[in-house]
Amino acid sequence: MTGKDKWAMIVAELIGTAILAMVVYTMIARTSFPLFAALGAGATLGLLSVTMGWGDGGVHLNPAVTLSLWTQKKTQTAAAVVAIAAQLLGGLAAWALLNYFLGHNLQSTAGKFEWKVLAAEAMGAGVFTFGVAASALQKMSQASAAVVAGTSLFLGIMVASIGSSAIINPAVALGIQSWNWAYAGGPLIGGIVGVALYGLLFAPTPAKKKK
C-alpha cells in the first residue's frame, strides 16, 4: 500500500464513519421505527463501500468489523489500530457537527448498562459481521461485497432493535451519544463471534495440493 493509499484509507474511515453516524442519528431522531434506521444505515454503508472500497484493503467504518477481521488475520495490526482510531475520530467529528447544526449538545441516550442491551448489540453485530466475513473470505467483487455488507447491516440492525437502540457500531454510538459499555462492548464481542463462526463452518477450504 502506497503512502497515498494509506492516507486515503484513513480519510475514508474518518469521513465515512462520520457520515454513517449522522445518517443513523437523522433516522433515529425522526422515527422510532427501526426499519427506517436499518434501511438508511444499510444503504449508506453500501454506497460508501462502492465509492471508497470495502473489506480487505478497503474501509470498514466500524471498529467491530476491523477487530473481527484482525482476529482472522485479514488485516494487519498496525492498519487495524489506525483504522479504529480514524473511525472513533469520525464518530467524534459527527458528534461535533450534530451539536453545531442542532444548536445544542447531544444528551446521552444510552442509559445505564444492561446485559439485555449488550446481548442485543452482540447478536446484531454477529449477524452483520457474518455477512462481512462472507464478503472477505469468499473473495467477492467490490460491488458484490458492498451489497452484502449493506444488506447484512440492515439485518443486524433489525435483529438488535428487539433489545437495544440497534447501533451495532461503537464509533457511531460515540458519535450520536448512545454510549456505554453495552454499546461499546456488545458489537465487539458479536463481531468476533460472527466472523469466527463463518470462518469455522462456511469459509472455503483450501484445495490440497496433489503429490
Backbone bond lengths (Angstrom), bond angles and torsions (degrees), N, CA, C in turn:
res aa  C-N    CA-C-N  psi(-1)  N-CA   C-N-CA  omega(-1)  CA-C   N-CA-C  phi
1 M - - - 1.464 - - 1.522 109.59 -
2 T 1.338 116.85 126.21 1.454 120.99 -178.60 1.519 110.72 -75.63
3 G 1.368 115.01 169.06 1.459 118.92 177.92 1.518 112.13 -59.38
4 K 1.341 116.19 -38.98 1.466 120.24 178.21 1.527 110.88 -63.44
5 D 1.332 116.21 -41.70 1.467 120.06 -179.93 1.530 111.35 -64.21
6 K 1.321 116.48 -38.43 1.464 120.23 179.74 1.521 110.82 -64.23
7 W 1.337 115.88 -44.71 1.464 119.07 178.87 1.523 111.50 -66.71
8 A 1.343 115.79 -36.48 1.464 119.43 177.54 1.521 110.46 -62.80
9 M 1.335 117.02 -40.06 1.463 120.94 179.10 1.520 111.02 -64.38
10 I 1.332 117.05 -43.76 1.465 120.99 -179.52 1.523 110.86 -62.63
11 V 1.338 115.51 -48.22 1.468 120.15 -178.95 1.531 110.65 -64.50
12 A 1.339 116.56 -39.54 1.463 120.19 179.57 1.516 111.08 -63.96
13 E 1.338 117.65 -42.86 1.464 120.83 178.21 1.531 110.55 -62.07
14 L 1.318 116.50 -44.00 1.469 120.82 -177.61 1.533 111.01 -66.53
15 I 1.339 116.00 -54.64 1.463 120.08 -176.77 1.526 111.06 -67.20
16 G 1.336 116.21 -43.50 1.460 119.81 -178.49 1.514 112.50 -61.96
17 T 1.335 116.94 -42.83 1.466 120.29 179.11 1.529 110.85 -65.94
18 A 1.333 116.57 -38.77 1.465 120.37 178.05 1.529 110.87 -62.57
19 I 1.325 116.51 -44.11 1.465 120.55 178.97 1.528 110.50 -62.92
20 L 1.334 115.67 -45.50 1.463 120.35 -179.70 1.529 110.66 -60.20
21 A 1.329 117.09 -42.96 1.462 120.93 179.98 1.531 111.21 -63.32
22 M 1.324 117.35 -42.29 1.464 120.04 -179.26 1.525 111.57 -67.92
23 V 1.326 116.82 -36.72 1.463 119.79 176.74 1.524 110.59 -64.61
24 V 1.331 116.32 -45.48 1.463 120.48 179.60 1.517 110.46 -60.63
25 Y 1.345 117.24 -44.53 1.469 119.63 179.67 1.526 110.53 -62.94
26 T 1.325 117.02 -42.59 1.463 120.49 -179.04 1.524 111.58 -59.27
27 M 1.340 115.88 -41.80 1.460 119.35 -179.32 1.529 111.34 -71.96
28 I 1.336 117.13 -42.51 1.463 120.54 -178.78 1.523 111.50 -67.04
29 A 1.340 116.71 -38.12 1.467 121.16 -176.56 1.523 111.91 -68.49
30 R 1.339 116.98 -23.35 1.455 119.67 -173.88 1.521 114.36 -104.80
31 T 1.300 116.94 -11.00 1.461 119.52 178.68 1.514 109.68 -154.67
32 S 1.306 116.46 148.66 1.458 121.36 176.61 1.525 111.65 -96.85
33 F 1.341 117.18 -0.40 1.456 121.68 -178.96 1.524 108.84 -84.88
34 P 1.334 119.63 117.05 1.472 121.47 -172.73 1.523 114.40 -65.19
35 L 1.332 118.66 -19.92 1.456 120.57 -178.48 1.521 111.49 -56.51
36 F 1.343 117.13 -42.46 1.455 120.32 -175.79 1.529 111.53 -69.64
37 A 1.330 116.55 -40.05 1.460 119.84 176.41 1.517 110.59 -63.89
38 A 1.326 116.98 -40.63 1.463 121.00 179.64 1.526 111.00 -65.14
39 L 1.326 116.75 -43.51 1.465 120.68 178.31 1.526 111.23 -63.83
40 G 1.335 116.14 -44.67 1.462 119.97 -179.59 1.514 112.29 -63.44
41 A 1.342 116.46 -45.51 1.459 120.43 -179.28 1.522 111.04 -67.29
42 G 1.338 117.47 -42.85 1.460 120.73 -179.67 1.519 112.12 -63.89
43 A 1.328 116.66 -43.83 1.462 120.30 179.44 1.527 110.96 -66.13
44 T 1.327 116.60 -39.74 1.468 120.50 179.08 1.516 110.70 -63.70
45 L 1.334 116.96 -47.41 1.457 119.81 179.69 1.521 111.39 -62.35
46 G 1.334 116.73 -42.13 1.463 119.54 178.84 1.515 112.16 -61.08
47 L 1.334 117.52 -44.98 1.464 121.42 -179.73 1.526 111.22 -65.87
48 L 1.338 116.31 -46.21 1.464 119.13 -179.94 1.525 111.36 -64.81
49 S 1.333 116.35 -32.83 1.460 120.13 178.61 1.521 111.59 -65.50
50 V 1.329 116.59 -38.49 1.462 120.63 178.69 1.526 110.83 -69.25
51 T 1.327 116.60 -43.22 1.464 120.24 -175.24 1.523 113.47 -78.66
52 M 1.343 117.27 -29.39 1.462 120.69 -175.41 1.526 113.55 -110.91
53 G 1.323 117.12 -7.75 1.464 119.79 -175.48 1.511 109.76 91.61
54 W 1.322 116.15 153.56 1.469 119.81 -176.58 1.511 110.34 -141.06
55 G 1.330 114.53 147.74 1.460 120.02 169.73 1.503 114.01 79.50
56 D 1.332 116.51 -137.16 1.446 122.98 -173.61 1.523 110.43 -60.95
57 G 1.314 116.65 109.26 1.456 121.14 -178.57 1.514 113.46 87.65
58 G 1.349 118.22 -5.30 1.449 121.88 -179.94 1.515 111.26 -114.76
59 V 1.332 115.92 -161.65 1.456 120.20 -175.96 1.526 110.99 -86.97
60 H 1.334 115.97 157.28 1.462 122.90 177.46 1.526 112.06 -119.38
61 L 1.341 117.20 -35.99 1.472 123.84 177.11 1.521 113.71 62.23
62 N 1.329 116.89 19.84 1.457 121.03 -176.73 1.526 109.00 -161.51
63 P 1.331 118.64 118.97 1.471 120.31 179.06 1.521 113.15 -56.67
64 A 1.338 117.62 -32.34 1.463 120.47 179.60 1.528 110.89 -64.82
65 V 1.321 117.02 -37.84 1.465 120.77 178.20 1.521 110.29 -68.34
66 T 1.327 116.05 -47.40 1.457 120.18 -178.78 1.524 111.32 -60.72
67 L 1.321 116.36 -46.84 1.463 120.13 -178.88 1.524 111.12 -64.36
68 S 1.320 117.29 -43.54 1.461 119.82 -177.70 1.528 111.76 -66.15
69 L 1.330 117.46 -39.15 1.464 119.84 177.10 1.526 111.03 -69.67
70 W 1.330 116.72 -32.36 1.473 119.98 175.70 1.523 110.95 -63.20
71 T 1.331 117.56 -38.98 1.467 120.05 179.29 1.527 111.72 -63.52
72 Q 1.328 116.93 -23.52 1.465 121.30 178.22 1.533 111.54 -99.25
73 K 1.333 115.73 11.86 1.475 122.38 177.77 1.533 112.48 60.61
74 K 1.358 114.95 32.90 1.460 120.14 176.50 1.521 112.27 -94.30
75 T 1.320 116.87 -4.73 1.457 121.62 173.75 1.523 108.33 -147.87
76 Q 1.330 116.73 146.81 1.459 120.69 -176.83 1.524 111.05 -76.42
77 T 1.337 115.39 157.07 1.466 120.60 -175.06 1.524 111.72 -59.99
78 A 1.322 117.32 -49.27 1.472 120.49 -178.15 1.522 110.66 -61.35
79 A 1.330 116.64 -43.07 1.468 120.44 179.96 1.524 110.81 -64.82
80 A 1.339 116.90 -37.67 1.460 120.59 179.52 1.522 111.19 -65.56
81 V 1.337 117.13 -43.60 1.463 121.34 179.54 1.529 110.68 -61.83
82 V 1.321 116.20 -45.49 1.471 120.77 -179.76 1.527 110.36 -64.65
83 A 1.334 116.70 -42.15 1.465 120.36 -179.00 1.524 111.51 -63.39
84 I 1.333 116.79 -44.87 1.470 119.94 -179.91 1.525 110.69 -64.59
85 A 1.334 117.06 -40.06 1.466 120.25 177.27 1.523 110.57 -61.53
86 A 1.334 117.14 -42.55 1.466 121.12 179.61 1.530 110.76 -66.05
87 Q 1.327 116.48 -38.70 1.467 120.37 178.87 1.535 111.36 -63.78
88 L 1.319 116.48 -43.55 1.468 119.74 179.08 1.528 110.64 -66.71
89 L 1.329 117.06 -37.74 1.472 120.05 175.27 1.525 110.42 -64.29
90 G 1.327 116.21 -36.20 1.463 119.86 175.62 1.516 111.56 -62.92
91 G 1.329 116.25 -40.12 1.455 120.12 175.99 1.516 111.91 -62.20
92 L 1.333 116.30 -43.41 1.470 120.43 178.04 1.524 111.15 -65.00
93 A 1.333 116.77 -36.93 1.469 120.14 177.66 1.525 110.44 -63.70
94 A 1.337 116.21 -41.38 1.466 119.78 177.47 1.522 110.51 -62.66
95 W 1.315 116.86 -41.88 1.457 122.25 178.24 1.530 110.39 -57.41
96 A 1.351 116.41 -48.12 1.464 120.88 -179.71 1.527 111.20 -63.23
97 L 1.334 117.07 -42.07 1.464 120.24 -179.14 1.528 111.32 -67.55
98 L 1.320 116.96 -40.43 1.469 119.74 178.03 1.525 111.09 -63.88
99 N 1.334 116.70 -41.52 1.466 119.96 176.37 1.525 110.98 -59.20
100 Y 1.335 115.73 -42.05 1.472 120.62 -178.07 1.534 111.25 -65.87
101 F 1.321 116.30 -49.71 1.464 119.70 -175.62 1.530 112.43 -71.95
102 L 1.316 117.22 -33.22 1.461 119.95 -179.82 1.522 112.41 -81.19
103 G 1.316 116.68 -20.20 1.457 120.49 178.62 1.513 114.39 80.84
104 H 1.332 117.33 12.62 1.468 120.75 176.90 1.522 108.36 -157.48
105 N 1.317 115.27 162.19 1.457 119.77 -179.97 1.530 110.55 -77.29
106 L 1.328 115.05 135.91 1.461 119.16 176.30 1.521 110.22 -65.00
107 Q 1.291 116.02 137.61 1.453 121.26 176.59 1.530 109.59 -96.54
108 S 1.309 115.83 144.38 1.458 120.00 -179.18 1.526 110.33 -62.25
109 T 1.325 115.87 134.06 1.463 121.25 179.14 1.530 111.91 -112.73
110 A 1.332 116.62 2.35 1.462 120.27 -173.25 1.527 112.44 -73.62
111 G 1.327 117.23 -34.34 1.456 119.87 -176.13 1.520 111.57 73.25
112 K 1.318 115.54 -163.87 1.463 120.25 -179.32 1.527 110.97 -77.65
113 F 1.326 114.40 158.20 1.457 120.22 177.85 1.527 110.42 -61.16
114 E 1.335 116.06 133.21 1.455 121.96 175.26 1.523 108.76 -135.14
115 W 1.332 115.75 135.57 1.461 119.60 178.45 1.526 111.31 -63.21
116 K 1.335 116.78 -33.40 1.464 120.54 178.85 1.522 110.86 -60.85
117 V 1.330 116.43 -41.75 1.463 120.82 179.46 1.526 110.23 -66.58
118 L 1.339 116.34 -44.38 1.466 119.53 178.52 1.525 110.71 -59.67
119 A 1.335 117.07 -42.70 1.463 120.52 -179.90 1.528 111.08 -64.52
120 A 1.346 116.86 -41.80 1.461 120.30 -179.98 1.521 111.48 -65.61
121 E 1.331 116.55 -42.87 1.461 120.15 177.99 1.529 110.82 -64.11
122 A 1.327 116.58 -39.08 1.465 120.47 178.85 1.527 111.02 -65.99
123 M 1.327 116.94 -43.43 1.463 119.95 179.27 1.528 111.22 -63.07
124 G 1.331 116.12 -45.54 1.461 119.28 179.32 1.513 112.25 -62.36
125 A 1.327 116.28 -43.35 1.463 120.14 178.82 1.524 111.01 -66.41
126 G 1.338 116.74 -33.89 1.457 119.81 177.36 1.520 111.86 -63.11
127 V 1.343 116.45 -43.14 1.465 120.57 176.51 1.525 110.45 -62.23
128 F 1.327 115.60 -45.63 1.469 120.66 -179.26 1.529 111.48 -60.67
129 T 1.328 117.13 -51.67 1.464 120.16 -175.15 1.527 112.54 -73.86
130 F 1.331 117.32 -19.84 1.465 120.00 171.88 1.529 109.29 -59.86
131 G 1.339 115.75 -44.24 1.465 120.10 175.86 1.516 112.07 -68.40
132 V 1.341 116.52 -38.14 1.467 120.68 177.54 1.521 109.86 -60.35
133 A 1.333 117.08 -43.66 1.459 121.21 179.50 1.526 110.94 -61.59
134 A 1.335 116.17 -38.28 1.465 119.62 178.26 1.517 110.93 -60.91
135 S 1.337 116.22 -43.76 1.466 119.41 -179.15 1.520 111.62 -67.79
136 A 1.332 117.23 -32.76 1.461 120.56 -178.17 1.524 111.80 -79.69
137 L 1.334 117.02 -44.39 1.458 120.53 -173.57 1.527 113.45 -85.22
138 Q 1.338 116.71 -20.66 1.460 120.01 177.28 1.523 112.46 -88.72
139 K 1.337 116.63 -0.94 1.472 121.81 178.74 1.533 111.58 55.74
140 M 1.338 115.97 49.63 1.463 120.57 179.49 1.520 111.12 -72.09
141 S 1.318 115.83 160.81 1.458 120.71 172.91 1.519 108.77 -67.74
142 Q 1.330 116.23 162.98 1.462 119.57 -178.13 1.522 111.40 -60.30
143 A 1.324 117.41 -41.83 1.465 120.62 -179.18 1.530 111.02 -65.17
144 S 1.328 116.61 -44.51 1.463 120.14 179.64 1.521 111.09 -64.53
145 A 1.345 115.88 -42.16 1.460 120.23 179.25 1.517 111.17 -62.39
146 A 1.340 116.94 -37.51 1.464 120.95 179.40 1.524 110.84 -65.18
147 V 1.327 116.93 -41.41 1.472 120.92 178.60 1.527 110.14 -64.62
148 V 1.325 116.26 -44.41 1.467 120.29 -179.87 1.524 110.36 -63.94
149 A 1.339 117.09 -42.87 1.464 120.81 -179.45 1.524 111.28 -63.20
150 G 1.329 116.81 -46.40 1.461 120.21 -179.72 1.518 112.39 -64.47
151 T 1.337 116.73 -42.28 1.459 120.72 179.39 1.527 111.07 -67.44
152 S 1.333 116.37 -40.08 1.462 120.50 179.49 1.525 111.04 -64.99
153 L 1.336 117.06 -37.93 1.462 120.13 177.28 1.526 110.39 -64.59
154 F 1.322 116.24 -42.07 1.470 120.64 176.92 1.531 110.56 -56.90
155 L 1.328 116.53 -48.92 1.462 120.64 -178.72 1.531 111.26 -65.78
156 G 1.331 116.58 -40.86 1.461 119.98 179.47 1.515 112.48 -62.01
157 I 1.327 117.00 -41.37 1.461 120.95 179.09 1.524 110.56 -65.84
158 M 1.321 117.14 -40.85 1.456 119.85 179.45 1.526 111.00 -63.40
159 V 1.328 117.25 -40.38 1.463 120.49 178.47 1.528 110.36 -65.94
160 A 1.330 117.17 -47.24 1.461 121.23 -176.95 1.523 112.23 -66.37
161 S 1.328 117.55 -27.80 1.470 120.90 -175.81 1.518 112.85 -64.32
162 I 1.329 117.46 -14.52 1.464 120.01 178.36 1.521 111.14 -64.79
163 G 1.369 116.48 -32.83 1.456 119.01 -175.23 1.509 116.41 -129.50
164 S 1.338 117.84 3.69 1.469 120.28 -178.82 1.516 109.87 -152.50
165 S 1.329 115.91 -174.89 1.466 120.29 175.57 1.516 111.94 -76.58
166 A 1.329 117.19 -3.68 1.471 123.30 173.26 1.519 112.52 61.12
167 I 1.320 116.20 56.10 1.464 120.84 176.57 1.526 109.89 -90.14
168 I 1.318 117.70 -44.15 1.470 128.38 -178.27 1.534 113.16 43.32
169 N 1.324 115.66 36.34 1.463 121.73 179.05 1.530 107.76 -157.68
170 P 1.342 118.43 106.97 1.473 120.08 -177.69 1.526 113.79 -57.74
171 A 1.327 118.15 -35.99 1.465 120.84 -179.16 1.524 111.24 -69.24
172 V 1.322 116.88 -40.06 1.468 120.77 176.38 1.520 110.16 -68.38
173 A 1.333 116.83 -40.34 1.467 120.28 177.05 1.519 110.98 -58.39
174 L 1.337 116.47 -39.76 1.462 120.66 176.50 1.521 110.82 -64.62
175 G 1.320 116.66 -41.97 1.457 120.90 -176.37 1.514 114.34 -68.19
176 I 1.331 117.65 -32.59 1.470 119.84 -177.86 1.519 111.68 -104.30
177 Q 1.337 116.06 8.86 1.468 122.42 177.02 1.522 113.17 62.61
178 S 1.334 115.26 40.68 1.460 120.66 168.97 1.525 105.52 -113.69
179 W 1.331 115.70 68.69 1.461 120.98 -165.68 1.518 111.65 -126.79
180 N 1.306 116.14 118.66 1.458 123.47 164.58 1.525 106.76 -155.38
181 W 1.342 117.80 -172.42 1.458 119.40 -175.07 1.527 112.10 -65.12
182 A 1.322 117.88 -27.32 1.462 120.16 178.71 1.527 110.81 -68.70
183 Y 1.328 116.52 -44.91 1.463 120.77 -178.95 1.521 112.18 -77.04
184 A 1.326 117.06 -21.06 1.464 120.42 176.81 1.520 111.29 -85.85
185 G 1.344 116.54 -45.49 1.453 120.30 -173.89 1.517 115.07 -87.71
186 G 1.344 117.18 -33.51 1.458 120.32 -178.08 1.519 113.88 -54.88
187 P 1.350 118.02 -51.79 1.465 119.22 179.75 1.533 113.56 -62.17
188 L 1.329 116.83 -34.78 1.468 119.76 179.63 1.531 110.61 -65.52
189 I 1.330 115.77 -44.67 1.471 119.98 179.40 1.531 110.48 -64.86
190 G 1.323 115.82 -49.74 1.460 119.65 -179.51 1.508 112.84 -62.66
191 G 1.341 116.34 -37.69 1.459 120.22 179.57 1.515 112.28 -62.33
192 I 1.320 116.28 -45.33 1.465 120.68 179.58 1.525 110.60 -62.52
193 V 1.338 116.39 -43.61 1.465 120.48 -179.33 1.533 110.96 -66.14
194 G 1.329 117.09 -43.29 1.461 120.65 -178.50 1.515 112.77 -61.18
195 V 1.321 116.52 -46.37 1.469 120.62 -179.76 1.521 110.85 -68.53
196 A 1.327 116.23 -41.99 1.463 119.89 179.96 1.532 110.99 -63.18
197 L 1.329 116.92 -40.62 1.461 120.92 -179.79 1.520 111.07 -63.78
198 Y 1.328 116.40 -43.61 1.466 118.69 178.63 1.523 110.60 -64.95
199 G 1.331 116.13 -44.00 1.453 119.67 -179.57 1.513 112.49 -62.73
200 L 1.334 117.41 -34.84 1.459 121.63 -177.72 1.522 112.46 -75.12
201 L 1.340 116.46 -39.41 1.463 119.76 -171.35 1.525 115.35 -106.04
202 F 1.323 117.78 -30.93 1.459 118.89 -168.81 1.524 115.25 -122.05
203 A 1.319 118.30 -8.75 1.468 120.24 -179.52 1.521 110.14 -66.59
204 P 1.329 117.11 143.84 1.465 119.69 179.24 1.529 110.75 -58.95
205 T 1.307 116.23 137.77 1.454 121.35 177.98 1.523 109.34 -86.27
206 P 1.335 117.74 125.43 1.469 119.36 179.72 1.526 111.43 -57.68
207 A 1.307 115.58 135.34 1.467 120.34 179.80 1.525 110.15 -66.99
208 K 1.327 115.44 136.53 1.462 119.51 179.34 1.524 109.90 -77.62
209 K 1.308 114.48 139.13 1.459 119.68 178.86 1.538 109.89 -74.27
210 K 1.325 114.57 135.59 1.457 118.77 177.94 1.530 109.98 -74.39
211 K 1.304 115.53 139.29 1.462 120.49 178.62 1.520 110.78 -78.72
